Amino acid sequence: MRRSLPRYFPAATGGAGKTAQAHQEPEHLTLWAAWIFPVSFHKYSPLEEKAPNESFYKTEEGLKEAIPALQVGDKPIHESTIVCEYLEEAFPDNLPLLPRDPLERAQARVWIDYINNVVVPSFFRLLEAQPTETEEFISALDEFKDALGHICVQRRGRFFLGDEFSLVDVAMAPWAVRDFLLREYRGFGREDIPGDWEDWASALESRPSVYRTTSLKSLYVEYNQVRLQNASEIMIGGPVREEPALGSQDEGWVSKVRGGY
């Protein structure tokens, strides 16, 4: 049986739409993205932090493989964490998103990895769990609460590392923005998480770079209808990878990505 896929939205909306419209002149940095994807957001937010005046946002459909991606001149970079660290190193004089101390930088990377490999799969497992399947649903809800609580109790201030926004916050922000899906459809409560997830999530949502890279809530709901209503047809425990159609005008650039640039 062919499994259903979440709907793809090629255009930015909400705060993300306003930001994309303000960045339509070609620049040295070009972000290729499907705006509703969490991994697109994961790159888009640090661009607003590190290089808000040097970015061009490509909003139309055009790439099939390896999006979202950052094009630097004519060279592509993909994988969210790699792009974030490139921006950190390429713009060292702008707001630092990783600690200067090598040990603290390494510890920050550990928590970014934890978010990507523990929090995110548990988020999608709960999103896809059907409340009518009581045992599976309770297990998924407990797993997500435990995963989120474990990192929340390590937070040192308004943001994860203290008062300053960091790449750990960048990695967590898409899930703060999207946890309304769990609150409205899966019985999740921010107040139930130790370490004051409610406070951290509110700080993330109110960060200007996060607001400016957030789409309309109604589209997040529409995009996830398959997961919310038809979880039996999709993979439990991880996000479905979806790719828009490949445009012939971009095939040459995509071939560079395939070639391992």
C-alpha positions in Angstrom: 0.0 0.0 0.0 1.3 3.4 -0.9 1.6 5.5 2.3 0.2 9.0 2.4 2.6 11.9 2.8 2.2 15.2 4.5 1.2 18.0 2.1 4.1 20.2 0.8 3.7 24.0 1.0 6.2 25.8 -1.3 5.6 29.4 -0.1 6.5 31.0 3.2 3.6 32.4 5.3 3.2 34.4 8.5 6.4 35.9 9.9 8.5 33.7 7.6 6.6 35.0 4.6 7.3 38.6 5.5 11.0 37.8 6.0 11.2 36.0 2.7 9.6 38.9 0.9 12.2 41.2 2.4 15.1 39.0 1.0 14.3 38.6 -2.6 17.4 40.3 -4.1 20.2 37.8 -4.9 23.0 37.7 -2.3 26.1 35.7 -1.6 24.0 33.3 0.6 20.9 31.6 -0.8 18.7 29.4 1.3 16.7 26.7 -0.6 13.9 25.5 1.5 10.4 24.2 1.9 9.1 26.6 4.5 6.9 24.2 6.5 9.7 21.7 7.2 11.2 21.8 10.7 14.7 21.3 9.2 14.2 24.3 6.9 13.4 26.4 10.0 16.5 24.9 11.7 18.7 26.7 9.1 16.6 29.8 8.5 16.6 31.0 12.1 20.4 31.2 12.5 20.6 33.0 9.1 18.5 35.7 10.7 20.8 35.7 13.7 24.2 35.6 11.9 23.7 37.2 8.4 20.3 38.9 8.1 21.5 41.3 5.4 23.4 38.8 3.3 20.8 36.2 2.5 18.4 35.5 -0.4 15.5 33.1 0.3 14.5 30.9 -2.6 10.8 30.2 -1.9 9.6 28.5 -5.1 9.8 24.8 -5.8 13.0 23.8 -7.4 15.0 21.2 -5.6 14.2 17.6 -5.0 17.2 16.2 -3.2 19.1 17.6 -0.2 16.8 20.4 0.8 16.9 22.5 2.8 20.4 23.6 1.7 22.5 26.8 1.8 24.2 27.9 -1.4 27.3 29.9 -0.8 28.2 31.6 -4.0 28.0 28.5 -6.3 28.8 26.0 -3.6 26.0 24.1 -1.8 26.1 23.0 1.9 23.4 20.7 3.3 22.6 19.0 6.6 21.2 21.3 9.2 24.0 21.0 11.8 26.7 21.5 9.2 25.0 24.7 7.9 24.5 26.1 11.4 28.2 25.5 12.2 29.3 27.0 8.9 27.4 30.2 9.7 28.9 30.3 13.2 32.4 30.1 11.7 31.8 32.3 8.7 30.5 35.2 10.7 32.6 35.1 13.9 32.1 38.8 14.7 28.3 38.5 14.7 26.3 37.2 17.6 28.1 33.9 18.8 25.8 30.9 18.8 28.3 28.5 20.5 30.4 29.1 23.6 34.0 30.1 23.1 35.3 27.5 25.6 36.1 24.2 23.7 34.6 22.0 26.4 31.4 24.0 26.6 31.2 23.9 22.8 31.5 20.2 22.8 28.8 19.9 25.5 26.5 22.1 23.5 27.0 19.8 20.5 26.0 16.8 22.7 22.7 18.5 23.5 22.0 19.4 19.9 22.6 15.7 19.1 20.2 14.7 21.9 17.5 17.0 20.5 17.9 15.6 17.0 18.1 11.9 18.0 15.9 11.7 21.1 13.5 14.6 21.4 12.6 14.8 17.7 11.8 11.1 17.2 9.7 11.1 20.4 7.8 14.2 19.2 6.8 12.4 16.0 6.0 9.2 17.8 3.5 11.0 19.9 2.2 13.1 17.0 1.5 9.9 15.1 0.1 7.9 18.1 -3.7 7.5 18.0 -5.5 8.2 21.3 -7.8 5.3 20.5 -4.8 3.0 20.8 -4.5 3.5 24.5 -1.4 1.6 25.4 0.7 2.9 22.5 -0.6 6.4 23.1 0.3 6.5 26.8 3.7 5.1 26.1 4.4 7.7 23.4 3.2 10.5 25.7 5.4 9.3 28.6 8.4 8.9 26.3 8.1 12.5 24.9 7.7 13.9 28.4 10.8 12.1 29.7 12.9 13.1 26.6 11.9 16.8 26.9 12.2 16.9 30.7 15.7 15.4 30.6 17.1 18.4 28.6 14.9 21.0 30.3 16.3 20.4 33.7 19.8 21.2 32.3 18.8 24.7 31.2 20.9 27.4 32.9 18.8 30.5 32.3 16.3 32.1 29.9 17.9 30.0 27.1 19.6 26.7 27.3 23.2 28.0 28.0 22.1 31.0 30.0 20.9 34.4 28.9 22.3 34.1 25.4 20.6 32.4 22.5 22.6 29.4 21.1 22.6 26.7 18.5 21.0 24.4 21.2 18.0 26.8 21.2 18.0 26.9 17.4 17.7 23.1 17.4 14.9 23.2 20.0 12.9 26.1 18.6 11.0 24.3 15.8 9.5 21.9 18.4 8.5 24.8 20.7 6.7 26.3 17.8 5.1 23.0 16.9 4.2 21.6 20.3 0.7 23.3 20.1 -0.1 20.3 17.9 0.5 18.0 20.8 -1.3 20.3 23.2 -4.4 20.6 21.0 -4.5 17.0 19.6 -2.5 14.8 22.0 -3.2 15.9 25.5 0.3 17.3 26.1 0.8 20.1 28.6 3.8 22.3 28.8 3.3 22.7 32.6 3.9 19.0 33.0 7.5 19.1 32.0 10.2 19.6 34.8 12.7 22.3 34.2 10.0 24.8 33.2 9.5 23.9 29.5 6.7 26.5 29.5 9.2 29.3 30.2 11.8 28.0 27.8 9.3 27.5 25.0 7.9 31.0 25.5 11.4 32.5 25.3 12.1 30.6 22.1 8.8 31.6 20.5 9.3 35.3 21.3 12.9 35.4 19.9 12.7 37.7 16.9 14.6 35.3 14.6 12.2 32.6 15.5 9.1 34.7 15.0 10.4 35.9 11.7 10.9 32.3 10.5 7.6 30.8 11.7 4.7 30.0 9.3 1.0 30.2 10.0 -0.3 27.7 12.6 -3.1 26.6 10.3 -0.6 25.3 7.8 1.3 23.3 10.4 -2.0 21.6 11.2 -2.8 21.0 7.5 0.7 19.7 6.8 0.4 17.2 9.7 -3.1 16.0 9.0 -1.8 12.7 7.8 0.1 12.1 11.0 -2.7 13.3 13.2 -5.5 11.3 11.5 -3.9 8.5 9.5 -0.9 7.4 11.5 -1.3 3.7 10.6 -0.1 4.5 7.1 3.1 6.2 8.0 6.3 5.4 9.9 6.0 5.5 13.7 8.9 7.1 15.5 10.3 9.5 13.0 9.4 12.2 10.5 8.4 11.3 7.0 10.9 12.6 4.5 9.1 14.5 1.7 10.6 16.2 -1.3 9.1 18.6 -3.8 9.4 18.2 -7.5 12.7 18.8 -9.2 12.8 21.8 -11.6 14.9 21.5 -14.7 16.4 25.0 -14.1 18.1 23.7 -11.0 19.4 20.3 -12.1 23.0 21.5 -12.5 23.1 22.8 -8.9 21.5 19.7 -7.5 24.2 17.6 -9.2 26.8 19.4 -7.2 25.0 18.4 -4.0 24.9 14.8 -5.2 28.6 15.0 -6.0 29.4 15.7 -2.3 30.4 19.4 -2.4 
